[in-house]
Amino acid sequence: MTDLDLDCDVLVIGAGMGGSAIAFQLRNSGLRVLVVERGDRLPREPQNWDPTEVFVRKRYRPNERWRDLRTGDDFSPGVHYNVGGNTKVYGACLPRFREHDFDAIEYPEGVSPEWPISYAALEPYYAAAERELLVHGDDADDPTSPWRSSPYPFPPLPHEPSIAELADSWREQGLSPVSMPMGIDLRDGGACIRCGTCDGFPCSLGAKADAETSFLDPALRSDNVTLLTRATVVSLTTKRDTVGAAVIRHEGAQRSVRFAHVVLAAGAVNTASLLLRSGESPHNGLANSSGLVGRNYMVHNSTFMVAVDPRRKNTAAFTKTLGLHDWYKPSPDTPTPLGGVQMLGKLQTPMISAARPYVPKPILGVMTERSMDLYLTTEDLPSANNGVRLHDSGKVGIEWTPSNLEPHAELTRRMRTVMRTAGYPLVFSERMGIETNSHMCGTATMGDEPSSSVIAPNGQAHDVPNLWIADSSVFPSSAALNPALTIAANAMRTGDELLAALG
Ligand SMILES: Cc1cc2nc3c(=O)[nH]c(=O)nc-3n(C[C@H](O)[C@H](O)[C@H](O)COP(=O)(O)OP(=O)(O)OC[C@H]3O[C@@H](n4cnc5c(N)ncnc54)[C@H](O)[C@@H]3O)c2cc1C
């Protein structure tokens, strides 16, 4: 071994939600855990809350382009390569998936498959993840809420007046507005000031419960867990039917890490790309006897809806407290679930002007001062034709044809009517495209059968016994809710499964 070589018991690749949560779960095991992360610590600086820096200049986004394999065009993916991964800019909205999300659901265009684990198997880990992520919530008004073994760690966030007014209007329309569960530090002495720069921005105060603050930093307090930043895993090398080492690029040098077990948590696209780049046959990759590595890529059908009443301002700063799940569950009214609705973080002019450069800024300013900003999500169905491919250009290639669009269109139509009835005569909506991939999942799905899945229900690769996956790649379906809490809970469960496998 040279000084460029490293050695550990468990190598975790990626310090985002999945990687940080499994490192946390293994922190007291006595195993030497090394977390390698291609990015650095994201600095706390004035630019954290500057919408022009964050949305126009894309200060925290990598200078990386992926290729849309359908059109041949390149795009800037919504990824963040830093300690904490995408959670450094996430909205910290942390719902549990519902019980029926783990069952098969029939849609006109196909089936959202059953998971090999039930909600009950994940429930204790949901509770543990909510504690670490300081989740504030209350399910009392939510017609879809799953059972819980313990109450939310913290009470729900009250709505600010203009959001409360909107909730009242939804109630008057016969709907059931719900309080969205949020992971922010509003404990006694907590640093959160409920500002308008949470969703989409890094937190200058460290008051957002993200993967770094809630899982990785606590894990690093154990002597057994170490972090290597600016270290990109390039490939994994195999020895008979196991993986034995990772080749990493670290500050210009090539290094090698030897390990007993490796946990991939590089995010759904990079985890699949790494597997496809590894193994003995290029492009077929590692752990891929099923041929499913990189396939079944899902991202949610999502629409941004901006509803404006020119006569009144939206005075709320922290808007993301309200949601609507009336059409989330199959019911006689909606045999096909339509999805969920929640507020976006408050839109600011530079955030829209990046997408609408031809609209004069003063007009956008008037609009964003008055707008209610909503985020509509509908399940995207898995398809073997959608996925990640290694492109000859060296770029990551994404093949994505969205599915299940009619239920999403129906959700959009219903919400347009709801918002007009609530007194917002101008309602603009736009369905997001391939570059809005923040909820990506499904590229190495978990299942019982090695022929139809990549990962066993315990998180271990069917083909390679010392390879585990702890990010959203393993999701068999996308559900239609924000994924981060489920990623954290499943990564913690996978940590326990890894320890159980070691005896
Ligand atoms: C603007 C925005 C808002 C969001 N809001 C919410 C929300 O409110 N609620 C919610 O539930 N979800 C939200 N999400 C989604 C959520 O952040 C992701 O689902 C979650 O972070 C994914 O976790 P992960 O572990 O799969 O990947 P990530 O968190 O992306 O972590 C992957 C990590 O791996 C590293 N990496 C990649 N390749 C390599 C390599 N080869 N070698 C070493 N390291 C590597 C990356 O740098 C990264 O740090 C949001 C996302 C965005 C972008």
Ligand as a Chemical Component Dictionary entry (heavy atoms), coordinates in Angstrom:
data_LIG
# 
_chem_comp.id                   LIG 
_chem_comp.type                 NON-POLYMER 
_chem_comp.pdbx_formal_charge   0 
_chem_comp.three_letter_code    LIG 
# 
loop_
_chem_comp_atom.comp_id 
_chem_comp_atom.atom_id 
_chem_comp_atom.alt_atom_id 
_chem_comp_atom.type_symbol 
_chem_comp_atom.charge 
_chem_comp_atom.model_Cartn_x 
_chem_comp_atom.model_Cartn_y 
_chem_comp_atom.model_Cartn_z 
_chem_comp_atom.pdbx_ordinal 
LIG C1  C1  C 0 -33.895 22.659 -5.103 1  
LIG C2  C2  C 0 -34.234 21.326 -4.488 2  
LIG C3  C3  C 0 -35.274 21.271 -3.556 3  
LIG C4  C4  C 0 -35.598 20.032 -2.984 4  
LIG N1  N1  N 0 -36.552 20.004 -2.012 5  
LIG C5  C5  C 0 -36.850 18.828 -1.405 6  
LIG C6  C6  C 0 -37.769 18.783 -0.324 7  
LIG O1  O1  O 0 -38.310 19.800 0.112  8  
LIG N2  N2  N 0 -38.042 17.572 0.222  9  
LIG C7  C7  C 0 -37.445 16.418 -0.227 10 
LIG O2  O2  O 0 -37.770 15.347 0.293  11 
LIG N3  N3  N 0 -36.565 16.446 -1.226 12 
LIG C8  C8  C 0 -36.231 17.605 -1.815 13 
LIG N4  N4  N 0 -35.285 17.640 -2.808 14 
LIG C9  C9  C 0 -34.690 16.364 -3.243 15 
LIG C10 C10 C 0 -33.641 15.838 -2.262 16 
LIG O3  O3  O 0 -32.686 16.818 -2.010 17 
LIG C11 C11 C 0 -32.998 14.587 -2.876 18 
LIG O4  O4  O 0 -34.042 13.636 -3.100 19 
LIG C12 C12 C 0 -31.950 13.952 -1.985 20 
LIG O5  O5  O 0 -30.943 14.852 -1.648 21 
LIG C13 C13 C 0 -31.334 12.768 -2.722 22 
LIG O6  O6  O 0 -30.477 12.088 -1.836 23 
LIG P1  P1  P 0 -29.354 11.119 -2.415 24 
LIG O7  O7  O 0 -28.585 10.603 -1.276 25 
LIG O8  O8  O 0 -30.023 10.145 -3.337 26 
LIG O9  O9  O 0 -28.452 12.061 -3.359 27 
LIG P2  P2  P 0 -27.739 13.453 -3.063 28 
LIG O10 O10 O 0 -28.298 14.095 -1.867 29 
LIG O11 O11 O 0 -27.741 14.231 -4.323 30 
LIG O12 O12 O 0 -26.246 13.039 -2.729 31 
LIG C14 C14 C 0 -25.362 12.427 -3.640 32 
LIG C15 C15 C 0 -23.951 12.827 -3.246 33 
LIG O13 O13 O 0 -23.015 12.006 -3.948 34 
LIG C16 C16 C 0 -21.937 12.803 -4.404 35 
LIG N5  N5  N 0 -21.330 12.107 -5.551 36 
LIG C17 C17 C 0 -21.888 11.924 -6.772 37 
LIG N6  N6  N 0 -21.057 11.183 -7.543 38 
LIG C18 C18 C 0 -19.967 10.891 -6.791 39 
LIG C19 C19 C 0 -18.777 10.170 -7.039 40 
LIG N7  N7  N 0 -18.557 9.552  -8.234 41 
LIG N8  N8  N 0 -17.829 10.094 -6.061 42 
LIG C20 C20 C 0 -18.051 10.706 -4.851 43 
LIG N9  N9  N 0 -19.184 11.404 -4.565 44 
LIG C21 C21 C 0 -20.135 11.486 -5.521 45 
LIG C22 C22 C 0 -22.580 14.126 -4.758 46 
LIG O14 O14 O 0 -21.636 15.176 -4.788 47 
LIG C23 C23 C 0 -23.612 14.265 -3.634 48 
LIG O15 O15 O 0 -23.082 14.927 -2.506 49 
LIG C24 C24 C 0 -34.912 18.842 -3.386 50 
LIG C25 C25 C 0 -33.860 18.931 -4.296 51 
LIG C26 C26 C 0 -33.522 20.157 -4.847 52 
LIG C27 C27 C 0 -32.388 20.209 -5.850 53 
# 
loop_
_chem_comp_bond.comp_id 
_chem_comp_bond.atom_id_1 
_chem_comp_bond.atom_id_2 
_chem_comp_bond.value_order 
_chem_comp_bond.pdbx_ordinal 
LIG C1  C2  SING 1  
LIG C2  C3  SING 2  
LIG C2  C26 DOUB 3  
LIG C3  C4  DOUB 4  
LIG C4  N1  SING 5  
LIG C4  C24 SING 6  
LIG N1  C5  DOUB 7  
LIG C5  C6  SING 8  
LIG C5  C8  SING 9  
LIG C6  O1  DOUB 10 
LIG C6  N2  SING 11 
LIG N2  C7  SING 12 
LIG C7  O2  DOUB 13 
LIG C7  N3  SING 14 
LIG N3  C8  DOUB 15 
LIG C8  N4  SING 16 
LIG N4  C9  SING 17 
LIG N4  C24 SING 18 
LIG C9  C10 SING 19 
LIG C10 O3  SING 20 
LIG C10 C11 SING 21 
LIG C11 O4  SING 22 
LIG C11 C12 SING 23 
LIG C12 O5  SING 24 
LIG C12 C13 SING 25 
LIG C13 O6  SING 26 
LIG O6  P1  SING 27 
LIG P1  O7  DOUB 28 
LIG P1  O8  SING 29 
LIG P1  O9  SING 30 
LIG O9  P2  SING 31 
LIG P2  O10 DOUB 32 
LIG P2  O11 SING 33 
LIG P2  O12 SING 34 
LIG O12 C14 SING 35 
LIG C14 C15 SING 36 
LIG C15 O13 SING 37 
LIG C15 C23 SING 38 
LIG O13 C16 SING 39 
LIG C16 N5  SING 40 
LIG C16 C22 SING 41 
LIG N5  C17 SING 42 
LIG N5  C21 SING 43 
LIG C17 N6  DOUB 44 
LIG N6  C18 SING 45 
LIG C18 C19 SING 46 
LIG C18 C21 DOUB 47 
LIG C19 N7  SING 48 
LIG C19 N8  DOUB 49 
LIG N8  C20 SING 50 
LIG C20 N9  DOUB 51 
LIG N9  C21 SING 52 
LIG C22 O14 SING 53 
LIG C22 C23 SING 54 
LIG C23 O15 SING 55 
LIG C24 C25 DOUB 56 
LIG C25 C26 SING 57 
LIG C26 C27 SING 58 
# 
